[in-house]
Amino acid sequence: MDANELRAMQAPIKDRYKQDAKAAFITLKAKGTLDDTSIACKVETGRALAVAGLHPATGGSGMELCSGDMLLEALVACAGVTVKAVATALEIPLKSGKVSAEGDLDFRGTLGVDKTAPVGFAQIRLRFDLDTDAPQEKLDQLLKLTERYCVVYQTIKAGPPVDVKMARA
């Protein structure tokens, strides 16, 4: 897909959102079911069932997916799609590219071993390794716009309010 094809594909969507701002507000959903036999949650991904469980550092077998890994994978997926879309729009040719994310956790917090240890990622590093002949100023613009438009990155960075409730089934 080139920049013109991308613009043509997105033009009617952008026009609709300009005319009707409410049409741009969409609620994405995720669902899971607690496993009956182990400490795991079966998450419906839309394509398959992903079974998330405890990380081996907290006593898990390593057979289930780790939700922390899944968070980093979501960041990589979103950042990868975003950098590709922005590069296409800016007509920056990419021969190839890799996206990676690393996150540092102190599992003492998660296990309640040390009440002062944080629960969650203390730091996340997102990296793009791109094979391109584009000048550095274009790559700087590509990174800036990728950060701006990556939904998962912006969500992690901004830390939106999260409403949590519990109810009897």
N, C-alpha and C positions, 0 to 999 in steps of 0.2 A: 504494500500500500504506500502511495506517495502522499505528499502534503495536500495536493488538490483532492485526491480521493477521500482523505481524512476529513478535510473541510466540508466536502459535499455530503459525506455521511452524517456529520455532526450539525450541519447548518439547520436542517428542519427541527432538530431537537433544541438547539440554542434559541431559535426563533420562537418555538413554543414556550420555552421557559421565560423569554423576555416578555411575551404576551400574557402569560399566566404563571406568575412566580410560584403559586401553590403547587403547580404540576411538577416542580423540581424537588419537592419534599417527598421522599420515599422512605418508608421504614423497612430496613433490612432485618431479617429474623434468623435466629439460630435456635435449634432445639436439641435436647439430649434426653436420654433415659438412663437412670441409674441402673447399673448392672446388679442383678440379683445375687450373684455368687462371689464377686470380688470387688475390690475398691477401684471402680472404674465407672466411666460415663460414656455411653454410646451416643456420639454426636452425628446427626444427620447432616451430611455435607451437600446434598443435592445430587451428587454423583455416586456416592458410596457411604457406607457407615464407617466412621472413624471411631475407634475405641481408645479413649484417653485414660491413662492410669497414673499411678505414682511414678515419679522419676526414680531411677535406681539409688540416687543419693538420699532418697527419703524412704527407702525400703521397697520400692517397686521392682518388678522382675525385668523391666526393660522390654517386655513383650508388647506393651501398650504404648501409644503415643504419649508424649509429654506435652501438656498444655503450654508450657513455656516455649518448647520447640515450635509448637503450632503458631504461637504468637509471632516468633521470629520468621517463620515460614510465610505467614500472612504479610508481614512487612516486606519480605523479599519479593513476594508475588506482586504486591501493589506497587512497590518501587520499580520493579522490572517492567511492568506494563506502563507505568507512568513515564519512565525514562524513554521507553520506546516510542510512546505516543508524542512526547515533547520533541524528541529527536526528529520524528517524522514531520511534525508541524514546522519545525525550524529548518527543515531540509539539511539536517546534519547526518551524513552517511555513517552508519555503524556497520563495520565488517562483521563484528561479533562482540559479545559482551557477557560478563558474568556479574551477578549481584550476590552479595553475601551479607549476613548479619550475625553478629555475636552479641551475647548478653551475659553480664556477670551477675551471678546469684550467690547469696550467702545462705545456705540451707539451714543454718542455725536458727534464722528467723522463722522460716516455714515450719520447722519442727518444734519451735518454742523452747529451744535449748538456751537461747540468750535473748532476753526480752528487748535488748537494745539493738540487736541485729535487725536490719530491715527485712521486710517480707516483700519480695518482688525484685525486679531487676534494679541493680544499683547503677548500671550503665549499659547502654546499647550502642554498638558501632555498626553502621551501615556503610557498605563499600561497593563502589562500582568500578569494575575493570573493563574498560571499553577499548576496542581496537578500532581506531578512527584516525583519519588525517586532519580532522577539524582543528582549527587554531584554538589556543587556550581560552581566548575570550568567549568563543562559542561554547566550549565545555563548561566554563564558569556559568554562563547563562543557562545551559542545560541543567546543571546541578541546582541552581537557584530555583528554576521553574519546576523541576522534579520535586524538590522539597515542598514548594508551595502547593502543588496539586496532588500530591500523594495522600490519599485519604487515611491510610493506616499510620503513616508517619505523623501527619498532623494530629491525629487522634491521640497517639502516644505522647507527642510533644506537648500538646495543650492540656491533656488530662481533663476531659469533659466531666461534668457531674454524672454520677451513676446512681440510679435509683434501684435499691435492692429491697425486695419484699419476700416474705415467706408465708405460705398458706397451707392449710390442710387440704389434701387431695380428696 
